[in-house]
Amino acid sequence: MRNAVGVFPKLIHYLENGETFPEGVLRINEILDENNLPDYNFDVPIPNRSLTEKYRKYYFYVFHNKVALLKTSFGCPFPCNFCFCRKITGENYVERGLDEVITELKSIKEKEIYIIDDNFLVSEERVREFLRLLETHKIQKKYLIYGRADFIAQHPNIISDFKKLGLRTIIVGFESFNDDELSSLNKKTIAETNEKAMNVLNANKVDCYASVIVMPEWDKNDFDRATKKMIELGIRFLNVQPLTPLEKTDIQFDESRLIVPRSECEKWDLAHVVVKPEKLTLNSLKLKVSKPKKIEKMKLLC
């Protein structure tokens, strides 16, 4: 329940020893009490990666081979209304001490590091301190991170410095290149900022895995405009995400508009269309991979 890092070990201890049932674990048919959640913290040991040693050579993510995962924070402090990240942490955002992060980083054998924070580019001060510590400890690795477009656009020097210390790729939730859509998603940014961010990444030769949300009201012209804009900005790697009103998030639709029942959990994966399109049929939304005329300069991340 919420803080799995703190609660899951207690559950394992209970299963092994049969002592007091741990607070924060839901019993069968028990309803989550939003007003009685456990404290959220980041007091966890550095993982023992030797336990997975024989499998690690097979680890990869997209173009990042033999990659290791590293987490330096939980949650996200931004209020995007479609996002579940801050909901599953009870609206909490918790950062891990950077000295501990560096200690763990130095213990990792892999050269490719995927920092799986929901948003690593939150605090200018924290990111600069992280870069200082990388340089001080002479850590030489390659990094894949999540980051917001407004941070990238406002801090080109940080992106440049990070590139020199191993930054390879940023997953950026552009979501849209339309101001009205960005406002409806409570993204707290504008289309011009997205364009500036992409220019910063291109100038520093940092790869961008761009995420774009397909709205239920889109028609063919909207797809054409989005495609033209992404090619114009030099976006090469694209994740297309149909708008998905996950439960408990701040964006919801009348149940009559849903074409996938909420009970079919495996389809609520941010990849299936779950809200009935207003102007297109489901068949027209399928990618014609045999004739990718409009996307020949981009690669789809699936």
KEMAR-215629 format. One record per residue (C-alpha): chain; residue number from 1; x, y, z; residue in one letter. Coordinates in nm, 2 decimals, padded with zeros to 4 digits. Layout:
N
+---+-----+--------+--------+--------+---+
! c !   k !      x !      y !      z ! r !
+---+-----+--------+--------+--------+---+
! A ! NUM !      X !      Y !      Z ! A !
...
+---+-----+--------+--------+--------+---+
END
This chain:
302
+---+-----+--------+--------+--------+---+
! c !   k !      x !      y !      z ! r !
+---+-----+--------+--------+--------+---+
! A !   1 !  00.00 !  00.00 !  00.00 ! M !
! A !   2 !  00.17 !  00.31 ! -00.13 ! R !
! A !   3 !  00.52 !  00.27 !  00.02 ! N !
! A !   4 !  00.61 ! -00.07 ! -00.11 ! A !
! A !   5 !  00.98 ! -00.01 ! -00.03 ! V !
! A !   6 !  00.90 !  00.02 !  00.34 ! G !
! A !   7 !  00.60 ! -00.22 !  00.36 ! V !
! A !   8 !  00.70 ! -00.52 !  00.14 ! F !
! A !   9 !  01.00 ! -00.63 !  00.36 ! P !
! A !  10 !  00.76 ! -00.63 !  00.65 ! K !
! A !  11 !  00.52 ! -00.85 !  00.46 ! L !
! A !  12 !  00.81 ! -01.09 !  00.38 ! I !
! A !  13 !  00.91 ! -01.09 !  00.74 ! H !
! A !  14 !  00.54 ! -01.17 !  00.84 ! Y !
! A !  15 !  00.52 ! -01.46 !  00.59 ! L !
! A !  16 !  00.85 ! -01.61 !  00.72 ! E !
! A !  17 !  00.78 ! -01.56 !  01.09 ! N !
! A !  18 !  00.40 ! -01.54 !  01.13 ! G !
! A !  19 !  00.41 ! -01.25 !  01.38 ! E !
! A !  20 !  00.20 ! -00.93 !  01.39 ! T !
! A !  21 !  00.03 ! -00.86 !  01.06 ! F !
! A !  22 !  00.22 ! -00.56 !  00.91 ! P !
! A !  23 !  00.05 ! -00.22 !  00.90 ! E !
! A !  24 !  00.03 ! -00.09 !  00.54 ! G !
! A !  25 ! -00.06 ! -00.43 !  00.39 ! V !
! A !  26 ! -00.42 ! -00.48 !  00.26 ! L !
! A !  27 ! -00.60 ! -00.80 !  00.35 ! R !
! A !  28 ! -00.83 ! -00.97 !  00.10 ! I !
! A !  29 ! -01.14 ! -00.75 !  00.03 ! N !
! A !  30 ! -01.00 ! -00.47 !  00.25 ! E !
! A !  31 ! -01.06 ! -00.12 !  00.11 ! I !
! A !  32 ! -00.77 !  00.13 !  00.09 ! L !
! A !  33 ! -00.82 !  00.40 !  00.35 ! D !
! A !  34 ! -00.68 !  00.72 !  00.19 ! E !
! A !  35 ! -00.68 !  00.90 !  00.52 ! N !
! A !  36 ! -00.47 !  00.64 !  00.70 ! N !
! A !  37 ! -00.16 !  00.58 !  00.49 ! L !
! A !  38 !  00.18 !  00.48 !  00.62 ! P !
! A !  39 !  00.46 !  00.74 !  00.63 ! D !
! A !  40 !  00.66 !  00.75 !  00.30 ! Y !
! A !  41 !  01.03 !  00.73 !  00.33 ! N !
! A !  42 !  01.34 !  00.61 !  00.14 ! F !
! A !  43 !  01.52 !  00.42 !  00.41 ! D !
! A !  44 !  01.63 !  00.12 !  00.22 ! V !
! A !  45 !  01.95 ! -00.08 !  00.19 ! P !
! A !  46 !  02.16 ! -00.09 ! -00.13 ! I !
! A !  47 !  02.04 ! -00.39 ! -00.33 ! P !
! A !  48 !  02.26 ! -00.70 ! -00.34 ! N !
! A !  49 !  02.31 ! -00.73 ! -00.72 ! R !
! A !  50 !  02.52 ! -01.04 ! -00.69 ! S !
! A !  51 !  02.19 ! -01.23 ! -00.64 ! L !
! A !  52 !  02.11 ! -01.17 ! -01.01 ! T !
! A !  53 !  02.47 ! -01.19 ! -01.14 ! E !
! A !  54 !  02.41 ! -01.47 ! -01.38 ! K !
! A !  55 !  02.12 ! -01.29 ! -01.55 ! Y !
! A !  56 !  02.27 ! -00.94 ! -01.57 ! R !
! A !  57 !  02.44 ! -00.97 ! -01.91 ! K !
! A !  58 !  02.10 ! -01.01 ! -02.06 ! Y !
! A !  59 !  01.95 ! -00.69 ! -01.92 ! Y !
! A !  60 !  01.86 ! -00.42 ! -02.17 ! F !
! A !  61 !  01.62 ! -00.14 ! -02.23 ! Y !
! A !  62 !  01.56 ! -00.03 ! -02.59 ! V !
! A !  63 !  01.91 !  00.05 ! -02.71 ! F !
! A !  64 !  02.08 !  00.03 ! -02.36 ! H !
! A !  65 !  02.24 ! -00.31 ! -02.33 ! N !
! A !  66 !  02.36 ! -00.46 ! -02.00 ! K !
! A !  67 !  02.18 ! -00.18 ! -01.81 ! V !
! A !  68 !  02.14 ! -00.15 ! -01.44 ! A !
! A !  69 !  01.86 !  00.03 ! -01.26 ! L !
! A !  70 !  01.91 !  00.31 ! -01.00 ! L !
! A !  71 !  01.64 !  00.49 ! -00.81 ! K !
! A !  72 !  01.71 !  00.83 ! -00.64 ! T !
! A !  73 !  01.36 !  00.95 ! -00.56 ! S !
! A !  74 !  01.00 !  00.84 ! -00.53 ! F !
! A !  75 !  00.70 !  01.02 ! -00.67 ! G !
! A !  76 !  00.68 !  01.35 ! -00.86 ! C !
! A !  77 !  00.60 !  01.70 ! -00.73 ! P !
! A !  78 !  00.42 !  01.81 ! -01.05 ! F !
! A !  79 !  00.04 !  01.81 ! -01.09 ! P !
! A !  80 ! -00.02 !  01.65 ! -01.44 ! C !
! A !  81 ! -00.38 !  01.53 ! -01.41 ! N !
! A !  82 ! -00.33 !  01.21 ! -01.62 ! F !
! A !  83 ! -00.03 !  01.08 ! -01.43 ! C !
! A !  84 ! -00.05 !  00.81 ! -01.16 ! F !
! A !  85 !  00.31 !  00.85 ! -01.03 ! C !
! A !  86 !  00.22 !  01.10 ! -00.76 ! R !
! A !  87 ! -00.10 !  00.91 ! -00.67 ! K !
! A !  88 !  00.07 !  00.58 ! -00.59 ! I !
! A !  89 !  00.30 !  00.76 ! -00.35 ! T !
! A !  90 !  00.01 !  00.94 ! -00.18 ! G !
! A !  91 !  00.11 !  01.28 ! -00.33 ! E !
! A !  92 !  00.45 !  01.25 ! -00.16 ! N !
! A !  93 !  00.78 !  01.33 ! -00.33 ! Y !
! A !  94 !  01.08 !  01.19 ! -00.15 ! V !
! A !  95 !  01.45 !  01.24 ! -00.25 ! E !
! A !  96 !  01.73 !  01.00 ! -00.15 ! R !
! A !  97 !  02.05 !  01.14 ! -00.01 ! G !
! A !  98 !  02.30 !  01.19 ! -00.29 ! L !
! A !  99 !  02.59 !  01.05 ! -00.09 ! D !
! A ! 100 !  02.41 !  00.72 ! -00.07 ! E !
! A ! 101 !  02.32 !  00.74 ! -00.44 ! V !
! A ! 102 !  02.69 !  00.78 ! -00.52 ! I !
! A ! 103 !  02.78 !  00.49 ! -00.30 ! T !
! A ! 104 !  02.54 !  00.26 ! -00.47 ! E !
! A ! 105 !  02.64 !  00.39 ! -00.82 ! L !
! A ! 106 !  03.00 !  00.31 ! -00.74 ! K !
! A ! 107 !  02.90 ! -00.04 ! -00.65 ! S !
! A ! 108 !  02.74 ! -00.11 ! -00.99 ! I !
! A ! 109 !  02.95 ! -00.29 ! -01.24 ! K !
! A ! 110 !  02.74 ! -00.20 ! -01.55 ! E !
! A ! 111 !  02.84 !  00.10 ! -01.75 ! K !
! A ! 112 !  02.48 !  00.18 ! -01.86 ! E !
! A ! 113 !  02.26 !  00.32 ! -01.58 ! I !
! A ! 114 !  01.89 !  00.37 ! -01.61 ! Y !
! A ! 115 !  01.78 !  00.62 ! -01.34 ! I !
! A ! 116 !  01.42 !  00.52 ! -01.29 ! I !
! A ! 117 !  01.30 !  00.82 ! -01.10 ! D !
! A ! 118 !  00.96 !  00.95 ! -01.22 ! D !
! A ! 119 !  01.14 !  01.27 ! -01.28 ! N !
! A ! 120 !  01.51 !  01.31 ! -01.22 ! F !
! A ! 121 !  01.52 !  01.67 ! -01.33 ! L !
! A ! 122 !  01.33 !  01.84 ! -01.05 ! V !
! A ! 123 !  01.58 !  02.05 ! -00.86 ! S !
! A ! 124 !  01.86 !  02.25 ! -01.03 ! E !
! A ! 125 !  02.06 !  02.24 ! -00.71 ! E !
! A ! 126 !  02.03 !  01.87 ! -00.67 ! R !
! A ! 127 !  02.12 !  01.79 ! -01.03 ! V !
! A ! 128 !  02.42 !  02.02 ! -01.01 ! R !
! A ! 129 !  02.53 !  01.85 ! -00.69 ! E !
! A ! 130 !  02.49 !  01.51 ! -00.85 ! F !
! A ! 131 !  02.71 !  01.62 ! -01.14 ! L !
! A ! 132 !  02.97 !  01.75 ! -00.90 ! R !
! A ! 133 !  02.98 !  01.42 ! -00.72 ! L !
! A ! 134 !  03.02 !  01.23 ! -01.05 ! L !
! A ! 135 !  03.32 !  01.44 ! -01.13 ! E !
! A ! 136 !  03.47 !  01.43 ! -00.78 ! T !
! A ! 137 !  03.44 !  01.05 ! -00.77 ! H !
! A ! 138 !  03.55 !  01.01 ! -01.13 ! K !
! A ! 139 !  03.25 !  00.79 ! -01.21 ! I !
! A ! 140 !  03.24 !  00.71 ! -01.58 ! Q !
! A ! 141 !  02.90 !  00.57 ! -01.69 ! K !
! A ! 142 !  02.63 !  00.63 ! -01.94 ! K !
! A ! 143 !  02.28 !  00.75 ! -01.82 ! Y !
! A ! 144 !  01.92 !  00.72 ! -01.93 ! L !
! A ! 145 !  01.68 !  00.94 ! -01.72 ! I !
! A ! 146 !  01.33 !  01.09 ! -01.71 ! Y !
! A ! 147 !  01.30 !  01.46 ! -01.73 ! G !
! A ! 148 !  01.05 !  01.75 ! -01.79 ! R !
! A ! 149 !  01.08 !  01.97 ! -02.10 ! A !
! A ! 150 !  01.07 !  02.29 ! -01.90 ! D !
! A ! 151 !  01.38 !  02.20 ! -01.69 ! F !
! A ! 152 !  01.57 !  02.11 ! -02.01 ! I !
! A ! 153 !  01.47 !  02.43 ! -02.18 ! A !
! A ! 154 !  01.56 !  02.64 ! -01.88 ! Q !
! A ! 155 !  01.89 !  02.47 ! -01.81 ! H !
! A ! 156 !  02.08 !  02.41 ! -02.13 ! P !
! A ! 157 !  02.41 !  02.44 ! -01.94 ! N !
! A ! 158 !  02.32 !  02.16 ! -01.71 ! I !
! A ! 159 !  02.23 !  01.94 ! -02.00 ! I !
! A ! 160 !  02.56 !  02.02 ! -02.16 ! S !
! A ! 161 !  02.76 !  01.95 ! -01.84 ! D !
! A ! 162 !  02.56 !  01.62 ! -01.79 ! F !
! A ! 163 !  02.64 !  01.52 ! -02.14 ! K !
! A ! 164 !  03.01 !  01.55 ! -02.07 ! K !
! A ! 165 !  02.96 !  01.32 ! -01.77 ! L !
! A ! 166 !  02.78 !  01.05 ! -01.95 ! G !
! A ! 167 !  02.42 !  01.16 ! -02.02 ! L !
! A ! 168 !  02.30 !  00.96 ! -02.32 ! R !
! A ! 169 !  01.92 !  00.98 ! -02.33 ! T !
! A ! 170 !  01.63 !  01.16 ! -02.17 ! I !
! A ! 171 !  01.27 !  01.03 ! -02.17 ! I !
! A ! 172 !  01.06 !  01.34 ! -02.21 ! V !
! A ! 173 !  00.69 !  01.36 ! -02.17 ! G !
! A ! 174 !  00.62 !  01.63 ! -02.42 ! F !
! A ! 175 !  00.26 !  01.50 ! -02.43 ! E !
! A ! 176 !  00.15 !  01.76 ! -02.69 ! S !
! A ! 177 !  00.26 !  02.04 ! -02.91 ! F !
! A ! 178 ! -00.07 !  02.22 ! -02.87 ! N !
! A ! 179 ! -00.11 !  02.48 ! -02.59 ! D !
! A ! 180 ! -00.48 !  02.40 ! -02.53 ! D !
! A ! 181 ! -00.41 !  02.03 ! -02.49 ! E !
! A ! 182 ! -00.12 !  02.09 ! -02.25 ! L !
! A ! 183 ! -00.35 !  02.31 ! -02.04 ! S !
! A ! 184 ! -00.62 !  02.04 ! -02.03 ! S !
! A ! 185 ! -00.36 !  01.80 ! -01.91 ! L !
! A ! 186 ! -00.24 !  02.04 ! -01.64 ! N !
! A ! 187 !  00.11 !  02.01 ! -01.77 ! K !
! A ! 188 !  00.21 !  02.36 ! -01.65 ! K !
! A ! 189 !  00.41 !  02.42 ! -01.97 ! T !
! A ! 190 !  00.35 !  02.54 ! -02.33 ! I !
! A ! 191 !  00.43 !  02.41 ! -02.67 ! A !
! A ! 192 !  00.71 !  02.66 ! -02.72 ! E !
! A ! 193 !  00.89 !  02.52 ! -02.42 ! T !
! A ! 194 !  00.87 !  02.17 ! -02.57 ! N !
! A ! 195 !  01.03 !  02.30 ! -02.89 ! E !
! A ! 196 !  01.30 !  02.48 ! -02.69 ! K !
! A ! 197 !  01.38 !  02.16 ! -02.50 ! A !
! A ! 198 !  01.41 !  01.95 ! -02.81 ! M !
! A ! 199 !  01.65 !  02.21 ! -02.96 ! N !
! A ! 200 !  01.86 !  02.19 ! -02.64 ! V !
! A ! 201 !  01.88 !  01.81 ! -02.67 ! L !
! A ! 202 !  01.96 !  01.82 ! -03.04 ! N !
! A ! 203 !  02.23 !  02.08 ! -02.98 ! A !
! A ! 204 !  02.40 !  01.86 ! -02.72 ! N !
! A ! 205 !  02.35 !  01.54 ! -02.91 ! K !
! A ! 206 !  02.14 !  01.39 ! -02.63 ! V !
! A ! 207 !  01.89 !  01.13 ! -02.75 ! D !
! A ! 208 !  01.53 !  01.19 ! -02.67 ! C !
! A ! 209 !  01.26 !  00.93 ! -02.62 ! Y !
! A ! 210 !  00.96 !  01.15 ! -02.67 ! A !
! A ! 211 !  00.62 !  01.07 ! -02.53 ! S !
! A ! 212 !  00.31 !  01.21 ! -02.70 ! V !
! A ! 213 ! -00.05 !  01.16 ! -02.59 ! I !
! A ! 214 ! -00.32 !  01.09 ! -02.85 ! V !
! A ! 215 ! -00.64 !  01.27 ! -02.74 ! M !
! A ! 216 ! -00.98 !  01.11 ! -02.80 ! P !
! A ! 217 ! -01.09 !  01.40 ! -03.01 ! E !
! A ! 218 ! -00.80 !  01.38 ! -03.26 ! W !
! A ! 219 ! -00.88 !  01.34 ! -03.63 ! D !
! A ! 220 ! -00.65 !  01.27 ! -03.92 ! K !
! A ! 221 ! -00.54 !  01.63 ! -03.94 ! N !
! A ! 222 ! -00.43 !  01.63 ! -03.58 ! D !
! A ! 223 ! -00.21 !  01.32 ! -03.65 ! F !
! A ! 224 ! -00.07 !  01.49 ! -03.96 ! D !
! A ! 225 !  00.01 !  01.81 ! -03.76 ! R !
! A ! 226 !  00.18 !  01.62 ! -03.48 ! A !
! A ! 227 !  00.38 !  01.41 ! -03.72 ! T !
! A ! 228 !  00.50 !  01.72 ! -03.91 ! K !
! A ! 229 !  00.60 !  01.89 ! -03.59 ! K !
! A ! 230 !  00.79 !  01.60 ! -03.46 ! M !
! A ! 231 !  00.99 !  01.55 ! -03.78 ! I !
! A ! 232 !  01.05 !  01.92 ! -03.79 ! E !
! A ! 233 !  01.20 !  01.91 ! -03.44 ! L !
! A ! 234 !  01.42 !  01.61 ! -03.52 ! G !
! A ! 235 !  01.24 !  01.37 ! -03.29 ! I !
! A ! 236 !  01.37 !  01.02 ! -03.38 ! R !
! A ! 237 !  01.23 !  00.80 ! -03.10 ! F !
! A ! 238 !  00.86 !  00.82 ! -03.02 ! L !
! A ! 239 !  00.63 !  00.66 ! -02.77 ! N !
! A ! 240 !  00.26 !  00.72 ! -02.87 ! V !
! A ! 241 !  00.03 !  00.70 ! -02.57 ! Q !
! A ! 242 ! -00.35 !  00.71 ! -02.60 ! P !
! A ! 243 ! -00.50 !  00.92 ! -02.32 ! L !
! A ! 244 ! -00.58 !  00.68 ! -02.04 ! T !
! A ! 245 ! -00.79 !  00.78 ! -01.75 ! P !
! A ! 246 ! -00.64 !  00.56 ! -01.49 ! L !
! A ! 247 ! -00.84 !  00.52 ! -01.17 ! E !
! A ! 248 ! -00.77 !  00.78 ! -00.89 ! K !
! A ! 249 ! -00.60 !  01.02 ! -01.14 ! T !
! A ! 250 ! -00.75 !  01.36 ! -01.18 ! D !
! A ! 251 ! -00.87 !  01.30 ! -01.54 ! I !
! A ! 252 ! -01.18 !  01.09 ! -01.58 ! Q !
! A ! 253 ! -01.44 !  01.01 ! -01.84 ! F !
! A ! 254 ! -01.80 !  00.89 ! -01.81 ! D !
! A ! 255 ! -01.79 !  00.51 ! -01.80 ! E !
! A ! 256 ! -02.01 !  00.50 ! -02.11 ! S !
! A ! 257 ! -01.72 !  00.64 ! -02.31 ! R !
! A ! 258 ! -01.49 !  00.36 ! -02.21 ! L !
! A ! 259 ! -01.45 !  00.08 ! -02.46 ! I !
! A ! 260 ! -01.23 ! -00.14 ! -02.24 ! V !
! A ! 261 ! -01.38 ! -00.25 ! -01.90 ! P !
! A ! 262 ! -01.16 ! -00.15 ! -01.60 ! R !
! A ! 263 ! -01.16 ! -00.52 ! -01.51 ! S !
! A ! 264 ! -00.94 ! -00.60 ! -01.81 ! E !
! A ! 265 ! -00.64 ! -00.46 ! -01.62 ! C !
! A ! 266 ! -00.38 ! -00.58 ! -01.87 ! E !
! A ! 267 ! -00.52 ! -00.34 ! -02.14 ! K !
! A ! 268 ! -00.50 ! -00.04 ! -01.91 ! W !
! A ! 269 ! -00.13 ! -00.01 ! -02.00 ! D !
! A ! 270 ! -00.11 !  00.33 ! -02.16 ! L !
! A ! 271 ! -00.08 !  00.16 ! -02.50 ! A !
! A ! 272 ! -00.43 !  00.03 ! -02.57 ! H !
! A ! 273 ! -00.71 !  00.28 ! -02.67 ! V !
! A ! 274 ! -00.96 !  00.26 ! -02.38 ! V !
! A ! 275 ! -01.16 !  00.58 ! -02.45 ! V !
! A ! 276 ! -01.38 !  00.58 ! -02.76 ! K !
! A ! 277 ! -01.24 !  00.81 ! -03.02 ! P !
! A ! 278 ! -01.47 !  01.09 ! -03.12 ! E !
! A ! 279 ! -01.38 !  01.12 ! -03.49 ! K !
! A ! 280 ! -01.19 !  00.81 ! -03.59 ! L !
! A ! 281 ! -01.25 !  00.44 ! -03.59 ! T !
! A ! 282 ! -01.03 !  00.20 ! -03.39 ! L !
! A ! 283 ! -00.91 !  00.05 ! -03.72 ! N !
! A ! 284 ! -00.80 !  00.38 ! -03.85 ! S !
! A ! 285 ! -00.58 !  00.42 ! -03.54 ! L !
! A ! 286 ! -00.38 !  00.11 ! -03.62 ! K !
! A ! 287 ! -00.02 !  00.18 ! -03.74 ! L !
! A ! 288 !  00.02 !  00.08 ! -04.11 ! K !
! A ! 289 !  00.38 ! -00.04 ! -04.06 ! V !
! A ! 290 !  00.40 ! -00.16 ! -04.42 ! S !
! A ! 291 !  00.37 !  00.20 ! -04.55 ! K !
! A ! 292 !  00.53 !  00.43 ! -04.29 ! P !
! A ! 293 !  00.55 !  00.73 ! -04.52 ! K !
! A ! 294 !  00.49 !  00.99 ! -04.25 ! K !
! A ! 295 !  00.71 !  00.82 ! -03.98 ! I !
! A ! 296 !  01.01 !  00.70 ! -04.19 ! E !
! A ! 297 !  01.24 !  00.94 ! -04.00 ! K !
! A ! 298 !  01.12 !  00.82 ! -03.66 ! M !
! A ! 299 !  01.14 !  00.50 ! -03.46 ! K !
! A ! 300 !  00.85 !  00.39 ! -03.25 ! L !
! A ! 301 !  00.93 !  00.27 ! -02.90 ! L !
! A ! 302 !  00.69 ! -00.01 ! -02.81 ! C !
+---+-----+--------+--------+--------+---+
END
